[in-house]
């Protein structure tokens, strides 16, 4: 936060994303299209954080919601990986909608998460978010998103992967390599959870 003045979007980059999501979720119904398009076609990182935030929210309890978020993450990170200029998502994702009041409640509950991220994320270990590591992190987000539909029935797995994507995206947004490391640790946890549930270890 700027000393002696109010907080600016630069001071709370993750919180600002949730602010814009809340503005787009004011009606009785809110669509994925409204949430994504509120950031524009060139804002890949904020768009990537939208489904990552949603899948770690209480909305993840809606049937198939985690799968939609996972596919959205995979599409966005895949286009980042190949350096597309404009974001594109298929209509079957963009046209998905859910209750506006439920979305607003979920976004309010995310405030503690976003406040924590904004307080703790800062530029450090930049080498872990610069090329070529940037592409590695984008590829990790792609794999996390692609795995979510397959983990729909495994409790908490999709939310854990969403947390990993959120960590990776925060690291890329703020140039914080420590959050890239945190994301990798969360992915490791996401691998262990289904193995424990299935009795593999």
C-alpha positions in Angstrom: 0.0 0.0 0.0 1.2 3.5 -0.8 2.3 5.3 2.4 -0.2 8.0 3.4 -2.6 7.2 0.6 -5.3 4.7 -0.4 -4.6 1.3 -1.8 -4.3 1.2 -5.6 -4.7 -1.8 -8.0 -0.9 -2.1 -8.1 -0.9 -2.6 -4.3 -3.5 -5.4 -4.4 -3.3 -7.0 -7.8 -5.2 -10.2 -6.8 -7.8 -8.3 -4.8 -8.4 -6.1 -7.9 -9.3 -9.2 -9.9 -11.9 -10.2 -7.4 -13.3 -6.6 -7.4 -13.8 -6.9 -11.2 -15.4 -10.4 -10.8 -17.8 -9.0 -8.3 -18.8 -6.1 -10.6 -19.5 -8.7 -13.4 -21.6 -10.8 -11.0 -24.2 -8.3 -10.0 -27.2 -9.9 -11.8 -29.4 -12.8 -10.9 -27.3 -15.0 -13.2 -23.6 -14.8 -13.9 -21.9 -16.4 -16.9 -18.3 -17.5 -17.4 -18.4 -15.2 -20.4 -19.2 -12.1 -18.3 -16.4 -12.9 -15.8 -13.7 -13.6 -18.5 -14.7 -10.7 -20.8 -14.5 -8.2 -17.9 -10.7 -8.4 -18.3 -10.5 -8.1 -22.1 -9.1 -10.4 -24.7 -5.5 -9.7 -24.0 -5.5 -10.1 -20.2 -4.4 -13.7 -20.0 -3.1 -13.8 -16.4 -6.2 -12.2 -14.8 -8.4 -14.5 -16.9 -6.4 -17.5 -15.7 -6.9 -16.5 -12.1 -10.7 -16.3 -12.5 -11.3 -20.1 -12.8 -8.5 -20.8 -10.3 -10.2 -18.5 -7.7 -13.6 -20.0 -8.4 -12.5 -23.6 -8.0 -11.0 -22.9 -4.6 -14.3 -21.2 -3.5 -17.4 -22.9 -2.2 -18.7 -22.9 -5.8 -16.5 -26.0 -6.3 -19.3 -28.0 -4.7 -21.6 -27.5 -7.8 -21.6 -30.7 -9.9 -19.3 -30.5 -12.9 -18.2 -26.9 -11.8 -14.6 -28.1 -11.2 -14.5 -29.7 -14.6 -15.6 -26.5 -16.3 -13.0 -24.5 -14.3 -10.3 -27.1 -15.1 -11.1 -26.9 -18.9 -11.0 -23.1 -18.7 -7.6 -23.2 -17.0 -6.3 -25.6 -19.6 -7.6 -23.5 -22.6 -6.2 -20.3 -21.2 -2.8 -21.6 -20.1 -2.4 -23.5 -23.4 -2.9 -20.3 -25.3 -0.4 -18.5 -23.0 2.1 -21.4 -23.7 1.9 -20.8 -27.5 1.9 -17.0 -27.0 -1.4 -16.2 -28.6 -2.3 -12.5 -28.8 -6.0 -12.8 -28.1 -7.8 -15.2 -25.7 -10.4 -17.5 -27.1 -12.7 -20.0 -25.2 -15.3 -22.3 -26.7 -19.0 -21.4 -26.3 -19.8 -24.5 -24.1 -17.5 -22.9 -21.5 -18.4 -19.3 -22.0 -22.1 -19.9 -21.9 -22.0 -21.7 -18.5 -23.8 -19.7 -15.9 -24.7 -20.0 -12.2 -26.6 -18.0 -9.6 -25.4 -14.5 -9.0 -26.1 -14.5 -5.3 -24.2 -17.7 -4.8 -21.3 -16.3 -6.8 -21.2 -13.1 -4.8 -21.2 -15.0 -1.5 -18.3 -17.2 -2.8 -16.3 -14.2 -3.9 -16.8 -12.6 -0.4 -15.4 -15.7 1.2 -12.3 -15.4 -1.1 -11.4 -12.1 0.3 -9.2 -13.6 3.1 -7.3 -15.6 0.5 -6.8 -12.6 -1.9 -5.8 -10.3 1.0 -3.2 -12.8 2.2 -1.8 -13.1 -1.4 -1.6 -9.4 -1.8 0.1 -9.0 1.6 2.7 -11.7 1.0 3.4 -11.7 -2.8 6.2 -9.4 -4.0 8.9 -9.4 -6.6 11.6 -11.9 -5.6 13.4 -14.9 -7.1 12.4 -13.5 -10.4 14.5 -16.0 -12.3 11.8 -18.6 -11.5 9.1 -16.6 -13.3 11.2 -15.4 -16.3 11.8 -17.3 -19.5 12.2 -20.2 -19.8 10.7 -21.0 -16.4 7.6 -18.9 -17.3 6.8 -21.5 -20.0 7.3 -24.3 -17.5 4.8 -22.7 -15.1 2.3 -22.1 -17.9 2.7 -25.8 -18.9 2.1 -26.8 -15.2 -1.1 -24.8 -15.2 -2.2 -26.5 -18.4 -1.6 -30.0 -16.8 -3.4 -29.0 -13.6 -6.5 -27.8 -15.5 -6.5 -30.8 -17.8 -6.5 -33.1 -14.8 -9.4 -31.5 -12.9 -12.2 -33.2 -14.9 -10.7 -36.6 -14.1 -10.6 -35.8 -10.4 -14.2 -34.6 -10.2 -15.2 -37.4 -7.8 -12.0 -37.3 -5.7 -12.7 -35.0 -2.7 -10.7 -31.7 -2.6 -8.4 -32.7 -5.5 -9.7 -30.1 -7.9 -9.6 -27.4 -5.3 -6.0 -28.3 -4.4 -5.0 -28.1 -8.1 -6.9 -24.8 -8.3 -4.7 -23.6 -5.4 -1.6 -24.6 -7.3 -2.7 -22.7 -10.4 -3.6 -19.7 -8.2 0.0 -19.8 -6.7 1.6 -20.2 -10.2 -0.5 -17.3 -11.6 0.2 -15.1 -8.6 3.9 -15.8 -9.1 3.7 -14.8 -12.7 1.6 -11.8 -12.0 3.8 -10.3 -9.3 7.1 -11.9 -10.5 7.4 -13.9 -7.2 9.4 -17.0 -7.7 8.6 -18.2 -4.1 4.9 -18.6 -5.1 6.1 -20.7 -8.1 7.8 -23.0 -5.6 4.6 -23.0 -3.4 2.6 -24.0 -6.4 4.9 -26.9 -7.1 4.5 -28.0 -3.5 0.7 -27.8 -3.8 0.8 -30.0 -7.0 2.7 -32.6 -5.0 0.0 -32.5 -2.4 -2.7 -32.9 -5.1 -0.9 -36.0 -6.3 -0.8 -37.5 -2.8 -4.5 -36.9 -1.9 -6.1 -39.2 -4.5 -3.4 -41.8 -3.8 -4.3 -41.7 -0.1 -8.1 -41.7 -0.8 -7.7 -44.7 -3.2 -5.4 -46.5 -0.7 -2.5 -46.6 -3.1 -0.1 -45.5 -0.3 
